[in-house]
Amino acid sequence: MRFRETLCAATLVAVSFTTAAQATCSNGASPPTIAASVGYCLNTFKTSSFSTSNVDMRKTYAQGFQWYPMNFCGFTPTTAHITLNSDGSVTAGQGDNDFNANLLSAGHIGGWPGSYVGTAFGGGAYIQAEVKFNAESYDGITTGWPAFWTYALEPELGVTQWPGQASGYQHYFEGDIFEYFQGQWGGPLDSYSATSIDHYGINAAGNHSISTPYTVPQADFLSYNTIAMLWVPATSTTDGYIKYYWDGHLVSSTSYSQLTSSDAPPPSASKPWTFGIIDQDHLVLEMGSNNIYPITVDNVQVWQSRTTSNDVTVSPKDTVVDAPSSAQITDSRGGIWSINSSDYLVWNGITQDTAYKYNIMFWNGTNFYVHCTTSGHVCWVLVNLSTGGGTVISGNPPGYP
């Protein structure tokens, strides 16, 4: 979330407000019509009720949760202003930051750049949530406003270098699905902003953004409204696009061509590939506000055409895989390793010894390790790639983040 001092002209749209319509896919799923129209028929993420089973309120950053308190950028996580409501919704105020990021779909683990836990979405997605808040004047409140947005995971992993540019020249995407700060900056109280941002530069000091203040006549912000973002990637022959929606009605649309290694900064309105970096990023869902006017969120859904694009490479060598995941590691012999849904180790499609279960694979460029979680055998194992045998090691493997 970046402070933006200038906003484009407001768009006045008279609409009737309804929840997103549903459609039926060939796989029998019933995604929102907008998602189905582009073939997004897999419900890859759904939070219909926020509870301690899917929100990491104890700040463990363990696998298995859908939501984690914000600890990116070195910030100290806090749950002081996260409330799990009896109706299954969640109310989020301000975390220990000024980014309106209090609860995220991913958390940071390990050192720097380290790794992550949770979910970040790649390869295109339809993202929607129901939001409500008390739309009072925000004059005088200098930090935080109701927001539900997305931010690339790549900056947290230290993999945002723009090829061909000076060391530290970053490039990544931010998609602000919903921000309400109109009273704070003198705008009309019945409008909100949806913004695409192409961050770039040394420490991402610059950005090119398209901000669309969207006026919602007679909007009832105290009741739930459905906000959404549709992202369809570009190909070598077709443009990609990013669209934002309010209760199923189009707010704004931005198209872009495929970003290639030959494209040089800065992004601008005249560069057709501006915003194309989104297709190389993985988006983390984020929500937050300030503590006076928090935001309440319910029924978060993500629909995609496939799940494999959500597997994030932790380093250029693809060294770490945390289960559950469909990601794979290819060893020096060309053998392909994975961990299946039963936590069994799989090699070239063949399930290995089912007496043991695993949750992490690690390849440091020389040796392959797996972490066993079977009761009584919780340990790291060095796998002999010639014989398939294993040797227990003490501590973490060399190079493990």
N, C-alpha and C positions, 0 to 999 in steps of 0.2 A: 504494500500500500504506500503510494508516494503522494506527497502533498502537491496538488495541482492548483495553480493560481488562476488559470484561464480556462473557461469552458466555452464550448461551441454554442451556437444559438439553440434555444430550447425548441423541441418538437412538440407541437400541440396536436394531440390525437384524441378524438372523441370515440370511445369504445364502450362496449358493455363488458363487464368483468366476469369471467367464468374460470373454472378450473380447466387445466389442460385436457383436451379430448383424448380418448384412447383409440387405438387401432389394433388389428390382429395381424400377426406375422405368420409366415408359413410354418414356423416352429411351434405355433400355438401360443406364443407369448402375446401380451397385450400392452405394448409400450405406448407412451403418448404419441399422438398422430405425427407430431413433428419428428420424433425419433424414427418412427416406422417409415416415414417418407424417404429416408436416406439409408434404409437397411439396418438401422441400429436396433436389433431385436434381442440382444442379450442384456439382461439386467445384471450388470457386473458389480453394482454397489447399491445397497438399499438399507436405509435406516428409517423404519416406520415407527420405532419407539426407542428413545434414548434412555439407557439405564446403565448401571454399573457393569453389566455384562458386555457392553460395547463401547463404553466411555472409560478411559483409563484414569479414573478419579484418584487413584493412589499413586499415579506418576511412576509406574513400573517400567513403562516402555517395553513391555513384553509383546510377543506375537499374540494375535487373536482379537485385538480390539479394532474397532472402526475409527475411533476418535481419540486424539491425544492432546493434552495441554501443550500449548505452544512452547517449544524449546529450541526453535531454529535461531540462527544468528547469534548463538551464545546467550540468549535470554533465559532467565530463570523461570521455569514453569510454575504456574499457580492455578489452583482450582477455587480460589476464594470467591471468584465472581462467575462461576459456572454452576447453574442450578438445574438439576434433573427434575422436571415437573411431573406431577402425578398423572397427567394426561398423556405422557410419553414424549412431550416436547422438551427442548432444552433452552434455557435462557442464558445468554453469554454477554458479559460486560467486557471490561478492559483487562487484558493480561498484563504481563510485565514488559510492555513494549508500547510503541505508538503506531503500530501497523493495523489496528483493528483485528488482530489475530489472537484469539484466545483459545480456540479449539480447532484442530486440524485433522485431516484424514491421514496424516503421517507424522512421525516423530523422529528426532535425531538420535542415533546410537553410535557408540564408539568415539574415537577422538576426532581430529580434523585431518582430512575431510570426512572420514568415517563413513557410516552407512545410514540406513533409515529403516524404520519399521512402519507398517501400515500400507496405505495404497496411494499411488500417484497414477494418473491416467494419461496414456499415450495413444497415438494413432487415430484420434478422432473420438468424439463423445457428445452425447446430449446429457446435460447436467441440469437438474431442476430441484427446487426446494420451496417449501411454503414458509413465508416469513411474516411476522407482525411486530409492531413496536408502538410506542407512544410518540406520535409525531408532534412534538413540541418545538418551539423555536430553539435553535441551537446557538443563538447569539451568546458570546462570552465563553463557550466551551471550546477550548483550544486543542484538546486531544481526544480523538476517538469519535466515531459516529457509527450507526448501525450499518453493517456491511456483511455481505456474503460473496466470496470472491475466490479466484484461483491464482496460484503462483507457481512458477516452475520449480520443480525439486532440484534441478541441476545446480543452482547457486549453492545449495546446502551441501552438495557433493563435490564442489570445486571443479566442475566440468563445464564451464561456460565460456572457455576461451574461443574467441572468434578466429578461425583459421586464417593465417596470413597476416595477422595484426600483431602489434607489440604485446609482449607478455603482460597479462593482466587485463587485456582488452576483452570485456565480457559481452555476451549477447544472450538474451533470454526473454521470455514472454510473461506477461501478467494479464489476466482477464478479470475485470471487476464486474461481476454479474449484477450486483446491486450495492449502491452506496447512497445513503441519505445524509447529506450535509448541507442541504439547501438554505435553511435558516441561518446556519453558521456562516455562510459566505454571502448572504444577502439574496439568495435565489428564492423563488416561490416555494411555499411550504408544501404544495401538492405535487412536487416533482422529485425525481431521484436521478442518479447518473449510472450509466453503464459504459464501461471504458475498456478498450484494448490498448495495451502499452507494449511497445517494442523497446526494451531496455538495452542500452549499448554503451560502450566506452570503458575507460579505465575505471575500475570499481563501479561500472554501470552508472557513471555520473550523468549521462545524457539519456533522454528517451524521446521516442516519437509516439504520440498517443492520439487516439480518436475518442473524445469524450462526448457522450450523447445525453445531455440532460433531458429527461423524458417527463413531460408534464402529464399528470394523471388526474383529469377533472373529477372532483368529488371523490377522490380515492379514500377508502376507509383503511388506513394503515393499522388501526387497532384490531382489525380482523385479518385472517390469513389471506395472502395473495401469493400466487405462484410465479416465481421468477425463474428464468432458464437461460441457458447458453447452448447453442448448437455449433459444433466445430467439425467441419468436414475438410480433411487434408487435401492439399494440392498434389497433382501428379505431374509428370513431364509433359502431359498434353492437356490437362484441365486445371483451372484455378481452384484453390481452396477458398473457404469462407468461414467467417465467424458471425453468428447472429445472436442477438439478445431478445428475450421475450418477456412480456408482462401479461400474466393470465392468458397465455396462448396467442397474444397479439404481438406482431413484430415491432420491436423498438428501433433496432438499427441493424445494418448489415455491412460487412467489410469483406472484400475479396482480395486475394493475393496469389501470385504465381509461386512456383516451387523455388525455394531458396537453394542456391548451389554454392560450391566452394569458391567460385569465381566472383560472386557478388560481394562488393566492398561497401563499407559504411560511408556515410551515415544513412540509416533508414529515413525516408521522407515520403511525402504524399506523391511524389513523382516517381518513386521506385516501386515497380509492380510487385516486388518480392517482400516489401515491408510487411511485417507480422508473420512471414513465412517460417520464422524460427520456432513458432509454436509446434510445427510438425516434427521437430527434433527434440522437443521438451516433453516432460511428464508433469501434469498439473495436479497440485495438491489442493484440496478443498479447504477453505478457511472461513471462519466466522468470528465476529466480535463487534464491540461497540465501545461506548464509555460506560462508567458505572452508574451514571444518573439515568440514562436512557438506554438500557440494554436491548438486545434483539432476541426474539424468540423464534426458534427454527423447528420445523417438523417435516417429516416425510421427505427426506433427501434421497434422490434416486440418480443413478448414472446408467445410461444405456449405450452400448457400443456394438460394433459388428464382430469383434473378437476380443479375447482377453490377453493374448500373447504380447500385445504392444504395451501392456502395463508393467511388464518386467523391465526394471531399470538396471542398466549397467552401472555397477558401483565404481568401477575403474575401467580404463581402456582395455584391460586384459580380461574383463568379465570374471573377476576372481572370487566373488562371494555370492552364494545363493542361499537365501533364508526360506525355508518351507513355511506355509504352503505357497508354492509357486510352480509355474510351468516352465521356468527358466532352466537352461541346461549349461553344463560346462563341458567343453571338449578338451580332453587331455592330450599330451604330447604324442600319443599313438593314433589320435583321431577317434578315440572312444568317447561316446557321448553319455554323460552322467546326468541323472535327475533324481528327484525325490517325489514319489507319487503321493496320491491323496491319503494313503494309509501310512505314510511316513517311512516307506521302505525304499531302500536304495535301488536304483534302476540303472543298468549299463546296457547301452545299445538296444533298448527296448525290453531287456530281460530283467525281471525282478530278482534281486540278490537274496541272501539269507533273510527269511522273514522272522527269524528269532530276534532281530534287533531293529530298532527304529531310530531315525535320524531327523535332525531339524536344520542342519547347516552343512553345506559343502564349501570347501575353500581350496583354490588352486593358486599357488604363489609363483607360478612360472616354471617351477622345477618339480615340486611334489604336490600330490593330491591328498587332501585330508577330509574326513567327515566327522561330524559331532554326533555321538550316540546319546540318545535320551532314554534308553531302556533302563528301567529301575535296576539299580545295582551295577550299572555299566555306564554311568554318565561320564563321558570322557571324549577326548579327541583321539582319532585313529588315523595313523599314516597308512595309506593304501599302497600296496605294492602293485604297480601297474603291470608287471609281468606275470605275477602269479595270482593276483586278486586277493591275496592275504592282507592282513592288517596288523599293525603294531600300535599299542597304546602309547601315547606320549604324555608328558606332564606339562601342564600349562597350555597356553595358546600356541598354535603353530607359528613358525617364523614368518613375519610379515603380516600377520592377521591384524586387521584394523581394530 
